[in-house]
Amino acid sequence: MATLRLFASAREAAGTGRDTIDAPTVGGVLDEARSRYGTAFAGVLTTCRIWVNGEPATPDDPVGPDDEVAVLPPVSGG
């Protein structure tokens, strides 16, 4: 099971900052997260960058039990 880490607005939409999801790919992890957390989370996800173990990821990238999938929404600063 991969560890899913959610930050900022993704964390707020999901109501949690961390979960474990059993899926073979990044896309599978994100599909399951959409199913678990609903439409508000799915909407936020469209603007997010996805990283696996600190590297940019694509939906087809494989994930395993020691991997961390991070969902990073855009941030603004001042």
C-alpha positions as CSV (number, residue, x, y, z in Angstrom):
1,M,0.0,0.0,0.0
2,A,1.4,3.4,-1.0
3,T,1.2,6.3,1.4
4,L,-0.8,9.2,0.1
5,R,0.2,12.6,1.5
6,L,-2.1,15.6,1.0
7,F,-1.2,19.2,1.4
8,A,-3.0,22.5,1.7
9,S,-6.3,22.7,-0.1
10,A,-6.1,19.0,-1.0
11,R,-5.8,18.1,2.7
12,E,-8.7,20.4,3.5
13,A,-11.0,18.9,0.7
14,A,-10.2,15.3,1.8
15,G,-10.4,16.0,5.5
16,T,-7.1,14.2,6.1
17,G,-3.4,14.7,5.4
18,R,-2.4,11.1,5.0
19,D,-3.9,7.8,3.9
20,T,-2.7,4.4,2.6
21,I,-4.1,3.1,-0.7
22,D,-3.5,-0.2,-2.4
23,A,-3.1,0.5,-6.1
24,P,-0.4,-0.5,-8.7
25,T,0.0,3.0,-10.3
26,V,-0.1,6.7,-9.4
27,G,-3.3,6.9,-11.4
28,G,-4.9,4.1,-9.4
29,V,-4.0,5.8,-6.2
30,L,-5.6,9.0,-7.4
31,D,-8.7,7.2,-8.7
32,E,-9.2,5.6,-5.3
33,A,-8.6,8.9,-3.5
34,R,-11.3,10.6,-5.7
35,S,-13.6,7.8,-4.8
36,R,-12.9,8.1,-1.1
37,Y,-12.9,11.9,-0.8
38,G,-15.6,13.0,-3.3
39,T,-16.1,15.8,-5.8
40,A,-14.5,18.6,-3.8
41,F,-11.3,16.7,-3.6
42,A,-11.5,15.7,-7.3
43,G,-11.9,19.4,-8.2
44,V,-8.8,20.4,-6.2
45,L,-6.9,17.5,-7.7
46,T,-7.2,19.0,-11.2
47,T,-4.8,21.8,-10.3
48,C,-2.3,19.7,-8.3
49,R,1.1,18.4,-9.0
50,I,1.8,14.8,-8.1
51,W,5.1,13.6,-6.9
52,V,6.3,10.1,-5.9
53,N,9.2,9.9,-3.4
54,G,10.1,13.6,-4.1
55,E,10.1,13.2,-7.9
56,P,7.5,14.4,-10.4
57,A,5.1,11.6,-11.4
58,T,2.7,10.6,-14.1
59,P,-0.5,8.5,-13.8
60,D,1.3,5.5,-15.3
61,D,4.1,5.4,-12.9
62,P,4.1,2.3,-10.7
63,V,3.9,2.5,-6.9
64,G,4.7,0.0,-4.2
65,P,4.3,-0.3,-0.5
66,D,7.3,1.9,0.4
67,D,6.3,4.7,-1.9
68,E,4.9,8.1,-0.9
69,V,2.5,9.8,-3.4
70,A,2.3,13.5,-2.6
71,V,-0.5,15.8,-3.8
72,L,0.7,19.4,-4.0
73,P,-1.8,22.1,-4.9
74,P,-0.5,25.4,-6.3
75,V,0.5,27.9,-3.6
76,S,0.7,31.6,-3.7
77,G,2.8,33.8,-1.5
78,G,3.1,37.4,-0.6
